[in-house]
Amino acid sequence: MAGDTILIVDDDASIADLIGDRLALAGFRILKAGTVAAGIELALAARPSVALLDLMLPDGDGLEVLRRLRDAGGETDVVVLTAHGTIERAVEATRLGAYDFVLKPSSFEELSLRLQHVLERQQLARRNAALGQALAGESVEPVGFSSAMAATLTLARKVAEAEATGLIVGESGAGKGILARFLHEHGRRRNRPFVKVDCTVLSEELLASDLFGHERGAFTGAVARKLGRLELAAGGTVFLDEIGELPPGLQAKLLRVIEEGTFERVGGTTTLSADVRFLASTNRPLARMVE
């Protein structure tokens, strides 16, 4: 839907500009790349809703972008655009996970319709996931029988009622996210939102917009005001997952929010209040990194 990020990977600048300009007018944020390497970098950093992908690129096969997206997981859907399409290529792209396959040249109306189908399917999937979580209930109880786990949960129940910022340290896969939700659901803010911010997947600019929101015109593609996760979590908990990856430029801004409880949207001048509790996790040795 309008406001989603669309990545166009095509070495034909005239086509990329034409498609990009028309999609931007419809309210989408547009990113462009002209090579396999640039496409992979942008796709993995920005995690767009949809990637419009040409198959014939100067430095290789566009399907390599699709493969990397598939291997990295995430929710980006791929619509393949090519003037060199065959049934075999369409089947290969679909087998690798492409949502759709459109031959060039095609009308913008056809492309727009295919894009609408992709985004509607994504929206439906998100709604179904939210419904499934609601039906499953709110309580999150970590499973474990060791003395170390028992001691951890005893401490967690005491910490849950506090308002202090919390840091959860442990190896990848140890269950830091589960423990963060446990703290939220056993605390005073349990009836307010629990909002997760993944510090590993977005560039500094995109992460700032995701966290603080932005005003219309703050950057290219910002066609409307967007509320950030701090506002969406009002009264609840913000969980900064893998905070050790947070770009240095954002660390000072986040420190101000934690200490003063105020922030501005990107491109904005109005000071806003952040009534949230912060929890964070990391698998990195933060003290050693500071030293």
Secondary structure as the mmCIF struct_conf table of DSSP 4:
data_model
#
loop_
_struct_conf.conf_type_id
_struct_conf.id
_struct_conf.beg_label_comp_id
_struct_conf.beg_label_asym_id
_struct_conf.beg_label_seq_id
_struct_conf.end_label_comp_id
_struct_conf.end_label_asym_id
_struct_conf.end_label_seq_id
TURN_TY1_P TURN_TY1_P1 ALA A 2 GLY A 3
STRN STRN1 THR A 5 VAL A 9
BEND BEND1 ASP A 11 ASP A 11
HELX_RH_AL_P HELX_RH_AL_P1 ALA A 13 LEU A 25
TURN_TY1_P TURN_TY1_P2 ALA A 26 GLY A 27
STRN STRN2 ARG A 29 ALA A 33
BEND BEND2 GLY A 34 THR A 35
HELX_RH_AL_P HELX_RH_AL_P2 VAL A 36 ALA A 46
BEND BEND3 SER A 49 SER A 49
STRN STRN3 VAL A 50 ASP A 54
BEND BEND4 LEU A 55 LEU A 55
STRN STRN4 MET A 56 LEU A 57
TURN_TY1_P TURN_TY1_P3 PRO A 58 ASP A 59
STRN STRN5 GLY A 60 ASP A 61
TURN_TY1_P TURN_TY1_P4 GLY A 62 GLY A 62
HELX_RH_AL_P HELX_RH_AL_P3 LEU A 63 ALA A 72
BEND BEND5 GLY A 74 GLU A 75
STRN STRN6 ASP A 77 THR A 82
BEND BEND6 ALA A 83 HIS A 84
HELX_RH_AL_P HELX_RH_AL_P4 ILE A 87 ARG A 95
TURN_TY1_P TURN_TY1_P5 LEU A 96 GLY A 97
BEND BEND7 TYR A 99 TYR A 99
STRN STRN7 ASP A 100 LEU A 103
BEND BEND8 LYS A 104 PRO A 105
HELX_RH_AL_P HELX_RH_AL_P5 PHE A 108 ALA A 136
BEND BEND9 GLU A 138 GLU A 138
BEND BEND10 SER A 146 SER A 146
HELX_RH_AL_P HELX_RH_AL_P6 SER A 147 ALA A 160
TURN_TY1_P TURN_TY1_P6 GLU A 161 GLU A 161
BEND BEND11 ALA A 164 ALA A 164
STRN STRN8 GLY A 166 VAL A 169
TURN_TY1_P TURN_TY1_P7 SER A 172 GLY A 173
BEND BEND12 ALA A 174 ALA A 174
HELX_RH_AL_P HELX_RH_AL_P7 LYS A 176 GLU A 185
TURN_TY1_P TURN_TY1_P8 HIS A 186 HIS A 186
BEND BEND13 GLY A 187 GLY A 187
TURN_TY1_P TURN_TY1_P9 ARG A 188 ASN A 191
BEND BEND14 ARG A 192 ARG A 192
STRN STRN9 PHE A 194 ASP A 198
TURN_TY1_P TURN_TY1_P10 CYS A 199 THR A 200
BEND BEND15 VAL A 201 LEU A 202
HELX_RH_AL_P HELX_RH_AL_P8 GLU A 204 PHE A 212
STRN STRN10 GLY A 213 HIS A 214
TURN_TY1_P TURN_TY1_P11 ARG A 216 GLY A 217
BEND BEND16 ALA A 218 PHE A 219
TURN_TY1_P TURN_TY1_P12 THR A 220 GLY A 221
BEND BEND17 ALA A 224 ALA A 224
STRN STRN11 LYS A 226 LEU A 227
HELX_RH_AL_P HELX_RH_AL_P9 ARG A 229 LEU A 232
TURN_TY1_P TURN_TY1_P13 ALA A 233 GLY A 235
BEND BEND18 GLY A 236 GLY A 236
STRN STRN12 THR A 237 ASP A 241
TURN_TY1_P TURN_TY1_P14 GLU A 242 GLU A 242
HELX_RH_3T_P HELX_RH_3T_P1 ILE A 243 GLU A 245
BEND BEND19 LEU A 246 LEU A 246
HELX_RH_AL_P HELX_RH_AL_P10 PRO A 248 GLU A 260
STRN STRN13 THR A 262 PHE A 263
STRN STRN14 VAL A 266 VAL A 266
TURN_TY1_P TURN_TY1_P15 GLY A 267 GLY A 267
STRN STRN15 LEU A 272 SER A 273
STRN STRN16 ARG A 277 THR A 282
BEND BEND20 ASN A 283 ARG A 284
HELX_RH_AL_P HELX_RH_AL_P11 LEU A 286 VAL A 290
#
